[in-house]
Amino acid sequence: MDATMTAVILTFIVFVASLISVELALSAAIIEIALGLMAGNFLGIQSTPWMDFLAGFGGILLTFLAGIEVDVRLLKDKLKESLSIGILSFLVPYLAAIFFCRFLVGWTWKASLVAGCALSTTSLAVVYAVLVETGLNRSQIGKIIMAATFVTDMGTAIALSLSFAEWSVKTLIFIVVSVLFIIIAPRFLPKIFERYGSKVIEPEIKFLFFILFGVMALASWGKSHAVLPVFILGLSLSTMFQKHRELQRKLRIVAFAMITPFFFIKGGMNVSLSELWSNIGLFFILFFVKTIAKGIGVLPVARYYLKENAIYTTLLMSTGLTFGTISSVYGLQAGHISSSQFSVLVAVVIATAIIPTIIAQRWFRPVLSEEDKEEVLAVEEESL
């Protein structure tokens, strides 16, 4: 199948996913993952270089958007809650997955460490997409969940780096340049947006894309990954975006219309159902290892801090996709895990992106308070 026909089929899938999402009132990300799995296993669609790149950029763009959604003021005010939920959300599943895979299944230490990283994550992409679609991203509970997700994935990124990083001068240069840019970006970017914003050709959006592509290129050169610095960059610019809601709205439109769907579809296409079926028992066991460990780590703390929204918080913190997929792909490419182990891990990651999200949305979705509703309406009116 040539690239053009692949593009035709995939863009139709993106369109169908949006219709199903509206009709079933489910996150489009979940539908896109499921349809991607069907496309890869039943329609024989293979990923192309352009799709690989677009999916990679979609994950980076989602991560950046998630970063700018974090309320820095609330993060400081609710630091204890965010750190408590986020650290336990990472640490308990990480240790549980390593112990189970190494001592009960007999995987090698490196394969077990990959599993620990893959199954300890909370998906920034899924959590952000769900919170935006439900309007909870402007509520206090949504902002706390985003902050806790940041802490969880920070733990995963650090664990993956310490366990497998190939440290070199290039890696150190990447880290130093990223830190310096994150420090200086809030000083000069607002001036650029104020000077060139509100133009029909959208120069500010183009400049943001240039920055994100630059970080990706530098990360590739430094044999690292751009997800963590991009998220922190978004976090450092969150105050600026709160003052420029129209820019944030336009960036979302560009992202969710045609870039980020390929990230979710590609995630579904990564799973081989034949290899998964031959290891179906291990799939279910690892799924329950992750979800139960997340529940043990998150639920008690969430009940203490968030009370009636504790189950919803625990379910969203149980999702996985971005860092889970990244960890699994790294393990496969580095030779630490086999293709069958990869299929099982990615399938578990995807299942945790779908099942907890559906349960959370269907039965435990918080009702916005009157104060939160007024804030959402105010933001929407500012964007008009």
C-alpha positions in Angstrom: 0.0 0.0 0.0 1.5 3.3 -1.0 1.8 6.3 1.3 -1.1 8.2 -0.3 -3.6 5.4 0.2 -2.3 4.9 3.8 -2.9 8.6 4.4 -6.5 8.3 3.0 -7.4 5.4 5.2 -5.8 6.8 8.3 -7.4 10.3 8.0 -10.8 8.5 7.5 -10.1 6.6 10.7 -9.3 9.9 12.5 -12.7 11.2 11.2 -14.6 8.1 12.3 -13.0 8.2 15.7 -14.2 11.7 16.2 -17.8 10.8 15.3 -17.7 7.7 17.6 -16.3 9.9 20.4 -19.1 12.4 20.1 -21.8 9.7 19.9 -20.5 7.6 22.8 -19.3 10.6 24.9 -15.9 8.9 25.2 -12.4 10.4 24.8 -11.3 10.5 21.2 -7.9 9.3 22.3 -9.4 6.0 23.4 -11.3 5.5 20.2 -8.2 6.3 18.1 -6.1 3.7 20.0 -8.8 1.0 19.5 -9.1 1.8 15.8 -5.4 1.9 15.4 -5.2 -1.6 16.8 -7.8 -2.8 14.3 -6.0 -1.1 11.4 -2.7 -2.6 12.2 -4.0 -6.2 12.8 -7.0 -6.6 10.5 -6.5 -4.0 7.7 -2.8 -4.7 7.2 -1.8 -1.1 7.4 1.9 -0.6 8.1 3.3 2.6 9.6 5.3 4.8 7.2 8.2 7.2 7.9 5.9 10.2 7.7 3.5 8.6 10.2 6.3 7.7 12.6 7.5 11.3 12.6 4.0 12.8 12.9 3.1 10.4 15.8 6.4 11.2 17.5 5.7 14.9 17.2 2.1 14.4 18.3 3.4 12.9 21.6 5.7 15.8 22.1 3.0 18.4 21.3 0.6 16.7 23.7 3.3 16.8 26.4 3.9 20.5 25.8 0.2 21.2 25.9 -0.1 19.3 29.2 2.8 21.3 30.6 1.1 24.6 29.9 -2.1 23.4 31.6 -0.3 23.0 34.9 -1.3 25.8 37.3 2.0 26.8 38.8 0.3 28.7 41.6 -1.9 25.7 42.5 1.1 23.4 42.2 2.8 25.4 44.9 -0.3 25.6 47.0 -1.0 21.9 46.6 2.6 20.7 46.5 2.1 18.2 49.3 -0.9 16.6 47.6 0.7 16.5 44.1 4.0 15.1 45.4 2.3 12.5 47.6 0.0 11.2 44.9 2.6 11.5 42.1 5.5 9.8 43.9 3.4 6.8 45.2 1.8 6.6 41.7 5.3 6.0 40.3 7.1 4.1 43.0 4.6 1.3 44.0 3.9 0.1 40.4 7.6 0.5 39.5 8.8 -1.8 42.3 5.8 -4.2 41.9 6.5 -4.7 38.2 10.2 -5.2 38.6 9.7 -7.8 41.4 7.0 -9.7 39.5 8.8 -9.8 36.2 12.2 -10.7 37.7 11.3 -13.2 40.4 8.0 -14.7 39.4 8.2 -14.7 35.6 12.0 -15.0 35.2 12.7 -12.0 33.0 16.3 -10.7 33.0 17.1 -7.7 35.2 17.2 -5.3 32.3 13.9 -6.6 30.9 12.4 -6.3 34.4 13.6 -2.7 34.7 12.0 -1.9 31.3 8.8 -3.4 32.6 9.0 -1.3 35.8 9.4 1.9 33.8 6.7 1.0 31.3 4.1 0.1 33.9 4.8 2.8 36.4 3.7 5.7 34.2 0.6 7.8 34.1 -0.1 9.1 30.6 0.2 12.8 30.2 -1.4 12.5 26.8 -4.4 10.6 27.9 -5.0 12.5 31.1 -4.6 15.8 29.3 -6.9 14.8 26.5 -9.6 13.5 28.9 -9.5 16.6 31.2 -9.7 19.0 28.2 -12.6 17.2 26.6 -14.5 17.0 29.9 -13.7 20.6 30.9 -12.0 19.5 34.1 -8.7 20.9 33.1 -9.9 24.2 34.5 -11.1 22.7 37.8 -9.0 22.3 40.9 -9.2 18.5 40.8 -8.1 18.5 37.2 -5.1 20.7 37.9 -4.0 18.5 40.9 -4.2 15.4 38.7 -2.1 17.1 36.0 0.5 18.1 38.6 0.6 14.6 40.1 0.9 13.2 36.6 3.9 15.4 36.0 5.5 14.1 39.2 4.8 10.4 38.3 6.3 10.8 34.8 9.3 12.7 36.2 10.0 9.7 38.3 9.7 7.3 35.3 12.0 9.5 33.2 14.6 9.7 35.9 14.4 5.9 36.4 14.8 5.2 32.7 17.7 7.6 32.4 19.5 6.2 35.4 19.0 2.6 34.4 19.9 2.8 30.7 21.3 6.2 29.8 24.3 6.1 27.5 26.0 9.1 29.1 28.2 11.1 26.8 29.3 14.6 26.1 26.4 15.0 23.7 24.0 13.9 26.4 25.4 16.5 28.8 25.2 19.2 26.2 21.6 18.3 25.5 20.8 18.6 29.2 22.6 21.9 29.7 21.1 23.5 26.6 17.6 22.3 27.6 18.0 23.7 31.1 19.3 27.1 29.8 16.5 27.4 27.3 13.8 26.5 29.8 15.2 29.3 32.1 15.4 32.0 29.4 12.3 31.1 27.4 9.8 32.8 29.7 11.8 36.0 29.3 11.8 36.4 25.5 8.9 34.3 24.2 6.1 36.5 25.6 7.5 39.5 23.8 7.5 37.6 20.5 3.9 36.5 21.0 2.8 40.0 21.9 4.5 41.5 18.8 3.4 38.9 16.2 0.3 37.3 17.7 -3.3 37.7 16.4 -2.2 37.5 12.8 -4.0 35.3 10.3 -0.8 33.6 9.3 -0.2 32.6 12.9 3.6 33.3 13.2 3.5 32.5 16.9 2.3 28.9 16.3 4.9 28.4 13.7 7.6 29.6 16.1 6.4 27.2 18.8 6.6 24.3 16.3 10.1 25.4 15.4 11.1 25.3 19.1 9.5 21.8 19.6 11.2 20.5 16.5 14.5 21.9 17.7 14.2 20.2 21.1 13.4 16.9 19.3 16.4 17.2 17.1 18.7 18.1 19.9 17.4 15.2 22.0 18.0 12.8 19.1 21.5 14.1 18.7 22.2 13.7 22.4 20.8 10.2 22.4 18.1 11.2 24.9 14.3 12.0 24.6 12.5 15.3 24.4 9.5 14.5 26.4 10.7 15.6 29.8 12.3 18.9 28.8 9.3 19.7 26.6 6.9 19.2 29.5 9.0 21.4 31.8 9.2 24.0 29.0 5.4 24.0 28.9 5.3 24.3 32.6 7.7 27.3 32.6 5.4 29.0 30.0 2.1 28.2 31.7 1.8 31.7 33.2 2.2 33.3 29.8 -0.4 31.0 28.2 -2.9 31.8 31.0 -2.6 35.5 29.8 -2.9 34.5 26.1 -5.9 32.1 26.1 -6.5 32.6 22.4 -3.0 31.3 21.6 -3.7 28.2 23.7 -7.0 27.6 22.0 -5.5 27.9 18.5 -2.7 25.5 19.5 -5.2 23.0 20.7 -7.2 23.2 17.5 -4.1 22.5 15.4 -3.0 19.7 17.7 -6.3 17.8 18.2 -7.5 18.2 14.6 -4.8 16.3 12.8 -1.5 15.8 14.7 -2.2 14.1 18.0 -4.6 11.5 16.5 -1.7 9.9 14.8 0.1 9.4 18.1 -2.8 7.5 19.5 -3.4 5.5 16.3 0.2 4.5 16.1 0.1 3.4 19.7 -2.7 0.9 18.8 -0.8 -0.3 15.7 2.2 -1.2 17.8 0.4 -4.2 19.2 0.7 -7.6 17.5 -2.4 -9.6 18.4 -0.8 -12.9 17.4 2.1 -12.5 19.8 -0.2 -11.0 22.5 -2.5 -14.1 22.2 0.3 -16.5 22.8 1.1 -14.6 26.1 -2.5 -13.7 27.0 -2.1 -15.0 30.6 0.9 -12.8 31.2 -1.0 -9.8 29.7 -3.8 -10.1 32.2 -1.4 -10.6 35.1 0.7 -7.6 34.3 -2.5 -5.5 33.7 -3.7 -6.4 37.2 -0.2 -5.9 38.7 -0.1 -2.3 37.4 -3.7 -1.4 38.3 -3.7 -3.0 41.7 -0.3 -1.4 42.5 -1.6 2.0 41.4 -4.6 1.5 43.6 -2.5 0.6 46.6 -0.2 3.6 46.0 -2.7 6.3 45.0 -6.2 5.5 46.5 -5.3 6.0 50.3 -3.6 9.3 49.7 -6.3 10.4 47.2 -9.0 9.6 49.8 -7.1 11.7 52.4 -6.7 14.8 50.1 -9.5 14.6 47.5 -12.2 12.6 49.3 -15.2 12.1 46.9 -12.9 12.3 43.8 -10.4 9.7 45.1 -11.5 6.9 42.8 -11.6 9.1 39.7 -8.1 10.3 40.5 -6.8 6.8 41.1 -8.3 5.6 37.8 -6.8 8.4 35.8 -3.4 8.0 37.5 -3.6 4.3 36.4 -3.6 5.2 32.7 -0.5 4.8 30.6 0.6 5.5 27.1 3.3 8.1 26.3 6.2 7.1 28.6 5.0 3.5 28.8 5.3 3.2 25.0 8.6 5.1 25.0 10.1 2.8 27.6 8.9 -0.3 25.8 10.2 0.9 22.4 13.5 1.8 24.0 13.8 -1.7 25.6 13.1 -3.4 22.2 15.5 -1.2 20.2 18.2 -1.7 22.8 17.7 -5.4 22.9 16.7 -5.6 26.5 13.3 -7.2 25.7 12.1 -9.5 23.0 9.3 -8.7 20.4 6.8 -10.9 22.4 7.7 -9.1 25.7 7.3 -5.8 23.8 3.8 -6.7 22.5 2.7 -7.7 26.0 4.0 -4.6 27.6 2.6 -2.2 25.0 -0.7 -4.1 25.1 -0.9 -3.6 28.9 0.1 0.1 28.5 -2.7 0.6 25.9 -5.2 -1.4 28.0 -4.5 0.8 31.0 -5.1 3.9 28.7 -8.5 2.6 27.7 -10.1 0.6 30.6 -9.5 2.9 33.6 -10.4 5.9 31.5 -13.8 4.4 30.4 -14.6 3.5 33.9 -13.6 6.9 35.2 -15.6 8.7 32.7 -18.7 6.5 32.9 -19.1 6.1 36.6 -16.8 8.4 38.6 -16.5 11.6 36.5 -16.6 14.6 38.9 -19.3 17.2 38.6 -17.9 20.7 38.2 -18.6 23.0 41.1 -20.3 26.3 40.4 -17.0 28.1 41.0 -15.3 25.9 38.4 -18.1 26.3 35.9 -17.9 30.1 36.2 -14.1 29.9 35.6 -14.5 27.8 32.5 -17.2 30.1 31.1 -15.0 33.1 31.8 -12.0 31.5 30.0 -14.3 30.7 27.0 -15.6 34.2 26.8 -12.1 35.6 26.9 -11.2 33.3 23.9 -14.1 34.6 21.8 
